[in-house]
Amino acid sequence: MIPLQQLRIEYCEGLESWVSGLQFPVSLEWLAINDFPNLEILPSLDNLNSLRYLEIRNWRKLKYLPAGLRWLPRLKKLQIGPFWEELDSFPDFGVGSLMHLTMLDLWGWPKLKSLPQQIQHFTSLTDLMMVSFDGVGTLPEWLGNLTSLTQLEIQDCKNLSNLPSVEAMQRLTKLQILDISGCHPLLEQKCTRDNGTDWPKIAHIPNITSTFCNS
């Protein structure tokens, strides 16, 4: 028998208690558990030592993440959020073996005013996407710590109007793609080629695309 390697669970209305008590096979390499609006507890992620891809999306009542999340030694890509919209900060997903992540996609919600600070320790990241952090007006200086980044996408952060300092942005020497969409129009003005005040921060990036809000 071939061990189970990929599993997707989503939209299981009426099976919430079954889902919350699941024990996943240790052979899993790819796992997606999405769209559970009434569940507050994730199934355990303990001992998933082969897991390379994990997707935890749209758990609208989730307040805490399992401790096992930070001990996934082979995890390379994580897609996570949004969660309970009354939370003032992103649930702690720790550091641990997640320092070896190469791809991270984050979904926020309006009440958040900052990004998860743990990200600054994920120095192996090559791809970072941040979506719907409406309360964030300025990207943190520690973004400059992510010196392995080759692609940065920022989407629908409607009040984002400030990038980190020139010093922080210019530390991202490997960054090849910067994609900004749905953010504050003031950021568009600042990032205008050659004469924008923030242009010196991003002039070294070969591929820049942007689509901004109209208001």
PAMINU-926465 format. One record per atom (N, C-alpha, C): x, y, z. Coordinates in steps of 0.001 Angstrom, whole numbers, plus 500000, padded with zeros to 6 digits. Example, Ala and Ser with C-alpha at 12.3 -4.5 7.8 and 13.67 -1.06 7.14 Angstrom:
% residues 2
513190494310507800;512300495500507800;513200496700507800;512850497750507080;513670498940507140;512900500030507870;
//
This chain:
% residues 215
500840498809500000;500000500000500000;500879501246500000;500573502193499095;501331503442499006;500862504379500126;501767504897500949;501362505790502038;500788507102501493;499825507659502219;499181508906501807;500177510055501871;500300510797500769;501260511887500704;500607513255500532;499395513302499977;498718514575499757;497287514503500288;496865515573500950;495517515602501527;494987517024501548;493778517205501015;493079518490501077;491729518268501749;491441519074502792;490153519018503490;489599520429503542;488389520638503034;487800521971503077;486287521886502907;485608522907503439;484147523016503322;483426521765503827;483871521219504946;483225520009505479;482156520390506499;481097521021506047;480025521456506945;479354520249507587;479198520301508909;478588519217509652;479572518179510146;480820518309509728;481844517349510141;482928518013510990;482576519143511621;483572519909512360;484252519113513471;483461518359514257;484047517604515365;484978516514514846;484634515928513719;485504514920513109;486820515536512673;486749516716512052;487957517381511552;488876517787512701;488308518356513772;489129518846514877;489882517728515585;489377516485515484;490029515362516149;490898514511515240;491138514975514028;491908514181513077;493355513996513528;493904512844513219;495328512592513359;495875512279511969;496748513145511485;497230513006510115;498341511956510034;498386511206508929;499469510227508750;500823510926508614;501828510343509211;503156510971509219;503786510997507834;503213510285506882;503752510241505516;503388511479504697;502504512336505196;502041513480504410;503188514404504019;503159514822502737;504091515819502247;503379517117501872;502061517047501669;501267518193501191;499929518159501918;499585519253502616;498351519284503409;497690520650503305;496395520648502988;495586521864502973;494331521616503808;494093522478504807;492889522381505645;492273523778505704;491225523970504898;490712525314504634;489213525446504881;488818526710505146;487412527111505141;486560526373506160;486904526588507430;486109526071508532;485671527252509403;484528527880509079;484120529107509768;483694528914511208;483419527686511642;482890527472512994;483862526770513938;485010526362513438;485955525631514272;486998526564514883;487340526321516155;488314527146516861;489642526436517076;489710525128516803;490901524351517105;491357523599515857;492624523743515539;493205522990514440;493548521569514886;493451520601513978;493970519268514302;495468519336514599;495968518380515348;497389518344515692;498254518162514448;499389518862514445;500352518720513353;501622518009513812;501542517349514953;502713516681515519;503207515553514607;504519515428514566;505204514304513906;505056514279512392;504664515401511785;504573515440510318;505938515825509748;506889514949509922;508280515251509595;508573515269508101;507627514788507286;507826514786505843;507107515942505149;506353516725505910;505502517761505316;506346518873504689;506036519167503417;506753520211502685;505871521417502378;504565521182502298;503624522262501944;502450522209502907;502103523368503460;500975523440504395;500144524679504095;498847524465503997;497903525558503738;496840525545504831;496726526654505574;495710526811506629;494980528112506336;493824528036505690;493160529238505182;491720529324505666;491325530554506015;489920530880506296;489317530091507459;489987530141508592;489429529628509847;488979530842510655;487751531264510485;487301532562510968;487113532651512481;487223531524513185;487140531559514649;488436531099515317;489440530837514537;490696530329515079;491462531433515805;491861531162517055;492599532127517863;494031531691518116;494284530378518055;495604529850518377;496015528834517320;497305528746517109;497862527740516220;498526526643517050;498515525415516568;499114524325517345;500623524480517452;501169524086518608;502610524188518822;503388523386517786;502788522302517291;503461521455516319;503814522152515026;503182523310514768;503446524031513532;504911524434513416;505531524757514543;506907525250514482;507938524127514380;507492522872514449;508422521743514376;508108520877513169;508196521485512005;507987520777510742;509284520918509943;510231520011510136;511609520229509677;511786520333508166;510839519791507385;510986519837505926;510053520843505265;509307521594506053;508338522527505479;509043523626504687;508604523798503445;509193524807502577;508210525912502206;506916525559502106;505932526574501733;504777526558502715;504404527751503192;503296527907504137;502365528996503650;501080528671503540;500031529644503234;499105529680504440;498893530859505032;498229530896506329;497424532182506532;496188532033507117;495313533143507418;494171533246506404;493206534129506611;492983534924507823;492289534104508907;492313534662510145;491716533980511280;490682534894511956;490445534694513238;489399535427513951;489658536932513865;488694537669513349;488913539077513044;488957539977514267;488670539446515450;488792540248516666;490202540207517248;491068539378516690;492445539314517166;493192540593516799;493960541117517773;494761542317517535;496102542002516890;496503540743516951;497778540353516369;497646538962515767;498540538658514860;498532537355514209;498881536287515234;498181535134515240;498528534072516187;499994533676516068;500610533378517195;502026533042517226;502276531690516565;503023531689515460;503379530406514871;504844530091515089;505485530822516006;506809530480516469;507871530591515393;509025530052515694;510136530072514752;510568528633514501;511327528043515439;511715526644515318;512243526310513942;511775525213513379;512246524766512069;511682525613510936;510732526517511219;510181527365510163;511215528336509615;512344528450510280;513418529294509759;513892528816508390;513525527581508018;513950527026506733;512899527214505642;511807527916505942;510804528207504917;511423528976503755;510973528647502545;511400529420501381;510249530240500787;509000529832501051;507846530559500515;506796530728501610;506324531969501779;505337532275502813;504283533214502255;503010532789502334;501871533624501944;501032533887503189;500791535163503500;500062535562504696;498819536348504333;497679536004504963;496448536765504819;496091537385506175;495874538681506189;495513539368507420;494045539735507461;493710540704508330;492341541198508471;492434542638508979;491332543418508895;491406544863509133;491970545284510482;491781544506511532;492169544955512866;493679544887513108;494384544158512292;495832544019512479;496545545307512093;497443545766512966;498215546978512699;499695546683512464;500043545413512473;501434545047512239;501508543642511648;502640543344511063;502900542012510542;503451541126511649;503328539802511512;503916538909512516;505434539100512585;505945539459513764;507354539765513879;508255538548513687;507687537341513856;508512536146513673;509100536063512275;508442536710511311;508882536620509923;510332537083509769;510760538034510583;512099538582510418;513195537538510613;512853536421511242;513828535352511465;513834534319510345;512905534445509386;512809533467508306;513735533901507164;515021533851507411;515994534431506487;516235533576505249;515605532390505169;515715531561503962;514612531870502951;513689532757503302;512573533069502405;513067533636501081;512543533064500000;512779533628498674;511527534304498132;510343533861498597;509075534411498125;508195534751499321;507745536013499367;506870536465500445;505689537216499852;504474536788500244;503261537488499828;502467537879501066;502003539133501110;501197539643502218;499918540239501646;498765539783502175;497470540182501618;496549540674502731;495881541807502519;494790542306503377;495230542618504809;496382543241504953;496775543816506238;496383545298506210;495078545554506325;494544546902506132;495016547891507185;495351547411508378;495766548311509447;497226548691509409;497972548133508471;499409548405508383;499643549603507473;500255550653508019;500546551852507237;501979551918506756;502879551228507473;504295551252507143;504880549852507275;505632549424506290;506300548138506391;507474548249507364;507722547202508159;508741547283509208;510167547296508662;511070547874509449;512477547917509074;513084546523508959;512568545585509758;513163544252509730;512940543520508411;512128544079507531;511987543468506205;513357543351505530;514245544276505848;515587544245505286;516421543067505732;515972542350506766;516683541144507214;516482539970506263;515452540035505426;515102538903504555;515915538982503266;517210538836503408;518132539096502309;518111538033501215;517388536928501433;517281535902500393;516082536134499470;515254537135499766;514049537372498968;514374537650497507;513661536946496633;513726537234495200;512396537788494698;511296537535495434;509980538024495020;509190538479496235;508644539687496159;507834540263497230;506525540776496631;505407540240497140;504079540660496677;503305541240497856;502715542413497641;501921543085498667;500582543435498037;499499542824498542;498195542975497903;497137543450498898;496323544391498475;495124544816499205;495417545229500646;496532545900500856;496839546523502155;496476547998501998;495207548318502191;494624549566501691;495192550825502313;495785550714503503;496346551896504157;497865551934504124;498470551024503404;499925550992503320;500412552138502436;501160553046503038;501654554201502292;503154554412502451;503818553553503251;505245553745503496;506007552427503398;507094552454502652;508033551340502634;509052551538503758;509832550509504070;510919550712505037;511934551712504485;512954552006505263;513968552980504874;514753552518503650;515482553455503055;516364553123501931;517339552030502331;517909552161503537;518904551196503998;518314549782504064;517096549669504588;516454548364504706;516148547772503331;515569548572502445;515188548061501133;516400547694500289;517468548452500397;518643548179499573;519441546974500074;519112546483501254;519715545234501710;519135544036500980;517995544237500326;517349543154499579;517975543074498187;519228542702498152;519994542736496906;519587541652495912;518916540597496381;518495539516495489;517080539703494961;516399540746495422;514996540941495046;514884541261493556;514170540391492829;513994540540491389;512607541044491012;511611540735491857;510225541091491533;509574541761492740;509033542943492532;508217543638493530;506855543909492908;505816543358493514;504456543505492991;503589544113494088;503100545320493862;502255546017494831;500914546305494178;499814545866494813;498489546130494248;497489546387495362;496542547293495111;495473547564496056;495910548260497326;497024548997497289;497484549728498474;497137551210498344;497568552025499308;497208553444499327;497806554169498116;497031555042497460;497560555755496282;498769556629496589;498948557046497854;500129557828498204;501404557033497952;501334555726498146;502501554890497893;502840554894496412;501822554975495560;502058555053494126;502854556307493782;502465557428494381;503184558672494129;504638558565494576;504848557987495740;506197557883496281;507082556964495447;506447555969494800;507218554981494048;507312555294492560;506912556502492157;506998556893490757;508454556876490295;508668556284489148;510032556128488634;510757557473488541;511959557498489003;512901558621488932;512600559768489894;511342560264489945;511097561454490772;510268561184492027;509844559963492269;509130559656493512;510087559631494690;509611560043495871;510490560107497043;510990558737497487;510223557674497175;510639556329497543;511319555576496407;511471556238495257;512094555545494136;513509555047494451;514341555816495180;515682555298495518;515647554001496323;514540553720496999;514435552493497785;514273551257496909;513692551438495728;513325550277494900;513973550294493514;514783551303493241;515353551455491897;516218550273491491;516745549516492464;517624548389492159;516868547121491779;515522547145491892;514712545945491632;514380545893490136;514729544809489433;514542544762487981;513078544820487523;512197544147488252;510807544044487795;509871544574488878;509233545710488588;508309546345489529;506966546518488841;505914545976489443;504566546181488930;503702546712490074;502763547580489732;501921548166490779;500558548527490226;499530548269491032;498158548693490777;497612549190492088;497226550438492169;496850551042493437;495349551339493492;494867551528494729;493470551895494932;493231553298494368;491994553565494008;491636554887493501;491328555874494604;491121555384495847;490797556284496947;491321555702498236;
//
